[in-house]
Amino acid sequence: MATPHTGTPESEHAVLVEGCGLLDRSARGKLALTGAGAVEFLNGQVTNELAALQPGEGCYAAFLTHKGKMLGDMRVLAVGDDPASAPTELLLDTERVALQGLFDMIRRFKVGYDVELHKRTLECTLVSLIGPHADAVAGSSVLPAVEHAHLTQDLDGHTVRLVRTDLGVDLLFDSAALEPVLAALRARGAVPVSEDAAECVRIEQGRPRYGVELDDTVIPQEAGLNERAVSFTKGCYVGQETVARLFYRGKPNRHLRGLLLSAPVSGDAELRLGERPVGRLAESAASPTLGPIALALVRREAGPGDTLAVGDGGVTATVVELPFGS
């Protein structure tokens, strides 16, 4: 079992923004695709361009309904021995809540393609190093400073795949090596932190999470995901018509916004501008630097600077642009 976190919220936050926090995220969903048709197949299902990916590269993408609503999101890593050749495997990493939908989509639509689907959730574990000292702890001095870039290396006798993230480095490796790898990372200076502390930093960075702020009612542009997750030059994919029409000719009804709360809020709560419902708050965090904060999709009439009532009105929320402090 992983070493539990023992710090206060303030000390854990300090570790994540000044040092290197360690978080076991083994429960995330993980799949792999192999076969000569893997890239072509998945490229027709997700929002981002995969055709140009070479081994050692990766990207973030969403998979959608035919009406352009998100069924989930994922990180796609292109794996292979020769960086100049086509990938021999695609590793897919997704929120656990989206795993079954991703699995079902692949099983349903891969018919006719040279594609094999492999379950990796139990066999492969994932650990996050978060903070400015993540590279030093991981020993990843040669890992490119491009999000989703990845490589394999030895960590105290265990082969791990290092993956660049927006806040540090993720490690993917065989689940049987979890405890010795965690011990090695702690010995190098990584400090175990709680999920709540990591969620606070995520919210501060303005990055929405599927299963929290994002669900199957959301079109990527509403959540500000076009730049990260959507290609407007690739071939057809499921839901493309709606995504392209909204981008070129429409205005989203909702936008992802930051909320500065007057007090902490627990659980789901309605957001109102005057008497009109404009969204829902799914999760909040107590930031040591910003106070109580949250992300939420709110209707476009609730703009930056507006004050919203939260729940029964005992708490208010000021709408701000993201990232916080911009």
N, C-alpha and C positions, 0 to 999 in steps of 0.2 A: 504494500500500500504506500502511496506517495506521502512524503512528509507533509503534515498539515501546516497551513500558514498560522503564524502566531502573532503577527503585528497588529497594530491599530489601523483603522482606515487611513489616518494621516500618514503613518509610517509606510504603509503599503503603497500609497499613492506616490510618496517621495521615491520609493524604490523604482516604480514604473517610469517616472519621468526624469530621474537622475541616475539610476543605476541599471540593474537588470533583474526583472521579475521573472519567476518561473511558474508556469501554469500548465497542468496536465489537461489536455483537450482530447483525450483518447476516444471520447464518446462521439465525436463528429463522424458523419457518414463518409465512407471511402469506397470507391469502386475503381476498376481499371478496365480499359478497353484495349484489346489487341486485335491484330488482323489487318490485312492490306486496305480494308475499307473503313477503318476506324475513324480516321480524320474526316473523310468525305461524309460519312454518316453523321457524326456529331456536328459537323459544320452546318448541316441542314436542319438542326434541331435547336441550336442556341444562338444568342444574339451577337456574339463577338466573332471575329475572324480567326479561324483555326488553321486555315490552309497553309499559311506561311510560317507556322510555328516550327522551330527546329529544336532538337534535343537540348535541354538546358534552359528553354524558354517556357513561358506560361502566360495565362491571362485569366481574367475574371469575366464571367458570363452568366446570363440568366436563361432559363427555359420557361416558355410561355404557353398559355392557351392560344387557340386560334384568334381570340379577341384581344391578344396582346397583354393579358394579365399574367403576373408572375406566379409560376408554380414552385419556383425555388431559384436559388443561385448557386454557383459553384466556382471553385478554382480548378483550372485545367492545366496540368503539367505535362509537357511533351518529354518523353523519356527515350533514350537511345544511346548507343555506344559511340556513334559518329556524329559530331555536331553538324557536319555538312550534309548529312543524309536525312531521310524522312524518319519521323519517330517510329519506334517499334511498339510503343505503348503510350496510352494516355491515362494519367492518374487523375481521378476526379475526387475532389474534397468538398463536402457540402454540409450544411446544417443537418443535424439528425432529424429534425422535423420534416425536412424536404427529401430525405433519403428514399423513402418508399415511392414517392412520386417520380423521382429521377430513375429509379430502378424500373418502375412500370413503364415509363416512357421509352426507355432503351429497349426493354424486352418487346414492346409492342411494335416499334418502328424499325428495328434492325433487320427485319426479315428481308432477304434479298441482298444484303450486304455481307461482305467477308469480315464479320465482326464477332468477337467473343467477349462476353461480359463476365467479369470476375468480381466476387465480393471480397472486400479488403477491410471492412470495418473492424472485425475482431482480430485479424491477422496483423494489421498495421496500426501502430499507435502514433499520436501526434502530440507534441509538446511545444509550447510557445515560450520563447524568450522575448521579453518586452522591455524596451528601454535603450538608452544610448550606449550601454556597455554590452549589448547582446552579441555583437560581432566578436568582441574580445572573449566572452565566455564560450561562444560556439567555436572559436578558432577559425572564423570564416573570412579571413583577410582577402581571399581571392573571389569571394562571392560577389558578383556584380551588384551595384547599387541600383538595380532596376526591380521594381516589385514583380514578384512571381519568378524571377530568375532562380535557378536551383542547381545543385551539384551534390555529388556524394563524397563523403570523406570518412576517415576512421576517427572514432571518438573512444579512446581507451579500449580499443579492441572490438568495437561495435561499429558496423557500417550504418551511417545515418545519411539521410538526404536533407540538406540544408535548403530552406526556401526563404527568399527575401520577402518580408512583409512591409506594410506601411510603418510599423512601429518596432521592428526588430527582425528576428529570425525564427522560423518554425523548423522543427525537426520531425521528420517522418522516418520510422524504423520499425523493425520487427517487435511485436508486442512482448515477446519473451525477454527482451532486453530492457524493459521499462525501468525496473528498479536500479540496475547498475548505471544506466544512462542518467537517470535523475540524480543518483549519488555523485556521479562525475560532474554534472553541471553545478550541483550545490558546492562541491569542492572547489570549483573554479570561480565561485562568487555569486552564482544565481541565488536569489532569495524567493522561496515559495510565497505566492500571493493568492488571494481569494478571487473567485469569479466576480464578486461584486466590485472589487478594486479594478479589475481589468475592464469590466463593463463601464465603470466611471470614466476611464481614459478613452474608451471607444466613443462614448457619448460626447466627451469634450472634443474629440477629433471630428465629430459630425458624420460618422459613418453608420448608416442604418444597418440593421441586422434582420435577416429573414427569420420569421417566427416571433419577432418582437415588434419592430416598427413596420416591417414589410409582411404582406400576406397575399393571398390570391385575388385581392381587389386592386392591387397596385400595378400601374403601368410604369416601366423603368424611368421614364422622363419625370414623372411626378416625384420620384425619390432622388432626383439628381444623379441618376446612374448612367446617363448616356455616354459621358466622356470615358468612364471606366469600363462599361460593360457592353456597349453597342457599337457595331460597325455599320456605317451607312454606305459602304462601298462593296460589301460582300454580296454573294448570291442569296437566293431565297432561304428563309427559315420560318419556322412556325411562329405566327403572330407578327410577322414583319410588316404587313400592310398597315395595321393599326399604329405600330411604333413609328413608321415612316410618315404616315399622314399627320400624326400629332406633331412630329418634329418640323416638318416642312410647312404645314398649313394651319396648325392649331395652337391653342394655348391650354396647358394643363389646368384642370379645375382645382388641383391641389399642388402644394409644394412641400418639400421637407424643410422644416424650420427648427431652429433651436428655441427652447423655452427656458427662461429664467424664472424659477418658481419662488413664491413668497414663503413657502414652507415645503418640507418633504411630502411626497404623495406616495401612498402604497396602493398597488393594484391599478386596474383599468379605471379610467375616469373620462367623462365627456368634457370636451372643451367648447365654450360658448363665447361668441362675440355679441355682446348684448344678450338678447334672448335667442339668438340663432345658433344652433349647433354647427361647428366648423371643423370638428375632428375629435380624435380620442387620444389620450395619453396612455401608452402601454406600460412604460417603465421609466423610472426616474433614478437619479443618482445624487449623492451628496458629495459634490466636488469641494475639496479643501480650498481651492482657489476661487471658484465661481459661485459657491453655494449650491442649493438644490437646482438641478438642471434636468432637461429631458430633450429627446427628439420626438417630433410628431409630424405626421402629414396633416396639414391644415388647408382649408379652402383658401383660394387666392385672395378673397376679400379681407382676410385676416393677415395684414402685412406687418413688416418689421416696425416695432414701436407700439403696436396695438397691445392692449391688455385684455386677456381672456379670463373668464371664470372657469375654474376647474372643479368638476364634480358638483357638490352642493353649494359652491361659491365661497366656501371658507378659505380657499387658497386661490391665488391669482397667478397668472403666467404672462410674462412679457415676451412677445415674439421677437426673435432676433435672426439675422442672417447667419449662415454657417460659412466657415467654422466660427465658433464662439470667439468673440474679441475682434472679428474682422470689421 
